[in-house]
Amino acid sequence: MVEIRFVSNNQHKQEEAKTILEPAGIRVVPLTIKVEEIQSEDTDKLVKDKTLKAFERVGRSLFVEQTGLYLKRSLAG
């Protein structure tokens, strides 16, 4: 079975990742560590920064999860 570390402070997200990935033969190793996140609207930049910071602390292959809520502001108002 392949092992991957999942960095999240949210136990529900960790359990969801296990539920989704374990049937595919991927063992999820939950890591509850706090990673300071940059403030940016650039999702790619945010996720890259978060992943690199987590890797610096863990030193092994891992993945992070990032969600956001984006609302489009109407110019018609």
RANOR-V216096 format. One record per backbone hydrogen bond with DSSP energy under -0.5 kcal/mol. NH is the residue of the N-H (numbers start at 1). CO is the residue of the C=O. E is the energy in kcal/mol with one decimal. If there is no record, write none. Layout:
[[NH CO E] [NH CO E]]
This chain:
[[2 25 -1.9] [4 27 -2.5] [5 61 -1.0] [6 29 -2.3] [7 5 -0.5] [7 63 -2.3] [8 6 -0.7] [8 31 -2.0] [11 9 -0.7] [14 10 -1.9] [15 11 -2.4] [16 12 -2.2] [17 13 -2.4] [18 14 -2.0] [19 15 -2.5] [20 16 -2.2] [21 17 -2.8] [22 18 -2.4] [24 21 -1.2] [25 22 -1.9] [26 21 -1.7] [27 2 -4.0] [27 25 -0.6] [28 26 -0.6] [29 4 -3.0] [29 27 -0.6] [30 28 -0.8] [31 6 -2.8] [32 30 -0.5] [33 31 -1.2] [35 33 -0.5] [36 34 -0.5] [40 38 -0.7] [43 41 -1.2] [46 42 -2.4] [47 43 -2.7] [48 44 -2.3] [49 45 -2.4] [50 46 -2.5] [51 47 -2.6] [52 48 -2.5] [53 49 -2.3] [54 50 -2.1] [55 51 -2.6] [56 52 -2.2] [57 53 -1.2] [58 54 -2.4] [59 55 -3.0] [63 5 -2.2] [65 7 -0.7] [70 68 -0.5] [71 69 -0.5] [73 71 -0.6]]
